[in-house]
Amino acid sequence: MDDKRFARKQIESIRKTAGDSKVISALSGGVDSAVCTVLAHRAVGDQLKTIFIDDGLMRQDEPQWVKEQFARLGIRVTVIRAAKTFFKALKGKIDPEEKRKAFRHTFYTVFAKAVRDSKAPFLIQGTIAADILETKKGVKTQHNVLDQIGVSAKKGYGFQVIEPLKTLYKPGVRKVGRALGMPKALYTRMPFPGPGLATRCLGECTPKRIAVVQRACQIVEEETSRFRKFQAFAVLLADQATGVTKGGRRRFGNLIAVRCVNSENAVTATATRLPWTTLMTIQKRISREIPSVTKVLYDLSPKPPSTIEYI
């Protein structure tokens, strides 16, 4: 694929589709939505309004980081604070698909209001080929795939979706980002799920439980930063396990699973062979910095039969 030619073609397509109308971008900070936002900005300039929904399920300090990165590209990002709305929608939900559906509906409800307020008839979205493939196969429904699950964005939410990357897998998206001259920090970021840490928190997603997995994920990312991998993160499991206090007392605490995988396109994956010293450092930091955790596990499962994320 000629990456520069692909980018030019998509810019022209976005410009032709949007015409003189406003376009709104659903920016999450991940590679896919970041590349889409830059494509749209190159296509329609000031007609683009870029929205970042702070759902309370992101990496630590994510809204500030995203705003700063895109400010350097001359793109203004509007942050919508919606954490309370998302936690309310997820309250009491444990089933993975129920959680994904609740997230998807809440995401588009919040976003639809932003679209109506902006009077933009078009939404540019970072759907990629893997999202569509997994949804069609029934592996898991992605929150940014609507047509494939029989939902009309126009009828249900009042806007038309533009998906310039839906024929590409992650490596191709990164190449387009590089061809666009984007900062390396943006187009080389590790994949982060649309529903955020809701996919890494088994059981109910409460602010307290999300804070645990948020901190654990940050530790894992920091300690694996020097290794070549596709993704590295932590997962808060639903059960608890016995631990021992420094005073020798028995207590129940959280279980954290550490996931680090190598993959080319997210369709298959294998566990990364991290050094023992790195794994021990991760365990010690998580146990020390998150006192509620009693056990830290390393997940060796390949995809298939496992998936990369947990829900």
N, C-alpha and C positions, 0 to 999 in steps of 0.2 A: 504493500500500500504506500502511495506517495502521500505522506502526512500533511505536507503543506498544501497539496492539491485538495486533499480531503477537507482541510480546514477552510480553504477558499470556497469550496463548493457548498459547505454547510453555512457559511456566512452569507453567501448569495441566496441560499434557500430560505434562511431565516428572514432576511431583508425582504424577499419577495412575498413570503407568507404574511409577515407583519404589516408591510406597507407603511402607512403613516400612523398606525395604531401603537398604543403603549404595550410593552412587554414586561412581564414580571418574572423574576428568576427566583427559583426555590433553592437558595444556597445553603448547604449544610456544612461546608468547609472541607468535604471530601473531594477526592480527585475528580470524580464524574461531574458533580454539580459545579465545581470550580472551573473546569474546562468549558462547560456549557455557558456559564456566566460570562466568561471572556469571549467566547464565540458570539454571544448575543450582543455584548457591548461593542464589539468590532462591527457588528451588523447594523445596529440601530442607535448606538450612542446614547444620547440623553433620553431617548424613548424608553430605555430600560430602567426599571426599578428593581433593585436587588434586596430581597428579604431574607433574613436569617431568623428562624424560629428557635428561640431558646426554650427547649422543652424540658429542661432540667435533667436530661438523660445524655448529655454530651461529655466529652473529655473535660478535665479540669481547666478552667479559664478559657474555654474554647471561644465564646463570643468575642472577647477582647482580641484574641490572637487573629481570628478571621477578619475582623474589622481593620486591624493594622495591616495585614497582608494585602487586602484589596484596596486599601487607601493608597498604597504604593503603586497600584496599577491605575489609579485615577477612578476607581469604582467605589461609590459610596454605598455602604451597607446599612440598612435599617434593621435593628434588632427588635423582635417582638417577644416580650417576656410572657411566656405561657406555661411555665412549669406547673402551676397550681391546676390548670385545666387538664394537663396530661396526667398528673398523678390522680386526679379525681376520676378520669376515664379508666385508669388502670386499677383502681382500688378493687380489691377482692378477686381480681382475675389471676388465675394460676395456669390455665391451659395455654400452651404456646400460641396456637392459632387465634384464640380469643384475644390474647394480648396484642398480636399483630393487627387484627381487625380493629381493635379499640384504638391503637396508635394511628392506623391509616385513616380511620374516620375522623379522629380528632385533628390530625395533621391537616387534612383537606378542609375541615370545617374552619379551623383557624386561618388557613391560607386563603380560603374562599372569601372570608371577610376582608382580608388584606387586598385581594384582587378587586372586590367590589368597591372598596374605599379608593383604590387607585384608578378604577374604571379601565383596567387593562383586560382586553379580551383574550390575550395569549399568555400561557404559562410555559416557560422553558424549563425542562426538567432533565436530570442526568440519568435517565434509564439506560442501562447497557444490556448487551446480549445475554449475559449470565442471569440478570434479573428476570428476563422474559422466559429463558429456558427453565429455570428452577420453578417458576410459577406454573408454566404449562405442564411440567412433569409432576407437579403436586408435591415437590420436595418441601417447599414453603412458599407462602405468598409474600412477595415483596411489596412494601407499602407504596412504591412508586410505579406499580404496574396496574393499570386500570382496565384497558381494553380487553386484556387477556382473562380477566375475571368477570367480565360482563358489566362493568361500571362505566357509564358515560360521564366523562368530566363535564361536558357541556350541559347535559340535563341535570346531573347531580350537584355540580358545584359552580356552573356558570362561566366556564372558560374552556378554551381549546388548548390542548397540550402539544407542544413542539418538543420532539425527542431526537436531537441531532446525532446522538451517540449510540442509538439502539442497535446498530449493526456491529458494534465493536465490543471486544472483551477488554479487560483492564489493561493489558500491555499496550494495546492499540490506543487507548485513551491517554495513557501516559505519553506516548509518542506524539500525539496531537498537541498535548500541553506543551511539550518541548518545542514543537514546530511553531507554536504561537509565541514563543519567547517568554513563557511564564516563569516565575521564580521556581527553582528546583524544589524548594521546601513545599510548594503546592502540588506539583505534578508527581512527586515521588512519595507522597504521604501513604502510609499504610491504609488499606481499606477500613472503613468504619461503617457499621450497619446503619441503614436508614432509621430504624426504631431505636438506635443508640444503645445505651446500656440496659435497656429493657430486654435485649437479646442475651445479655450476659448476667442477668439476675434471675435465677430460677425461683419459681414461687412468686409471691406478691411483690410488686415494685413499690416500695415506700421510699420517701426521701432518705430515711436513715439507712436502708439497705443499699440504695443506689450510691450513697456517699461511701459506703464500704468498698463496693466494686470499683467506683471511680478512682479511689486512692490506690487500690490494688493494681488497676490497669496502668496507672501512671508509673508505679514502681516497676512493673514488668517492661513497659516501654523504655524506661531509662536504663535498666540493666541489660537489655538486649539490643540497645541502639547500635553497638559496634558489629553486630552479626548480620549476615545476609539472610533475609527471610521475607516471606510474603505478608505475614501478620503475626503479631504477638500481643497477647492480652490476658486478662484474668476473668474468671467467672465465679460468681457467688452462688454456691449450690443451695438447694432448698432445705436439706437436712442439717442437723447439727451433730457434732461429735464431741466425745469426752476430751477434756484437757486437764492440765494440772497447773495450779497457781504456783508462784515462787514459794509460797508458804506450805506447799504440799497438799492443798485442798483440791478436791475434784470439782470440775465445772464443765458446763456445756458451752460450746462456742461454734463459730461459723467455719465452714469449709470453703477454701478457695482452690479452684483448679486453674493451673497456669497452662496456657495454650500458645505454642509457637510453631508455625508451619511454613514449609516451602511449597510454592505452587507457581505455575505459569499463568493460569487463567481462572483460578478458583473452581474449576470443574473437578479437578483432582488435587490432592494435597498429601504431604507426608510430614510427620513430626520432625522438627529441627533437632539435630544432635547437639544440644547445648552442653558446654563443659560442666562438669559436676560442681566446680567452684562457683559458677554463675548461678546454678540452681540453688545452691546453699545460700548464696548472698540474697537471692530473691526471697527464699523462705525466711531468713533472719529478718530482713527488712519488713516484710509483710507482718510477721508475728510481733515485731517491735513497734511498728508504726500504726498497726490496727489491732489493738489489744483484744477485740472480740473474736479474733480468728484463732482457732486451736489447731487446725491442720491445713497444710499446703500440699497440693498434689500436682504432678506433672502429667499432662494428657499426651499419650503416645499414639492415639487413634488416627489412622489415615482416612482420607476421603476418596472413595467410599471405603467402608460402610458408614463411617461417621460423616457429619458435615463439619465445616470449619467453625462456624458459630454454634451456639448451643440450642437456640430456638429460632 
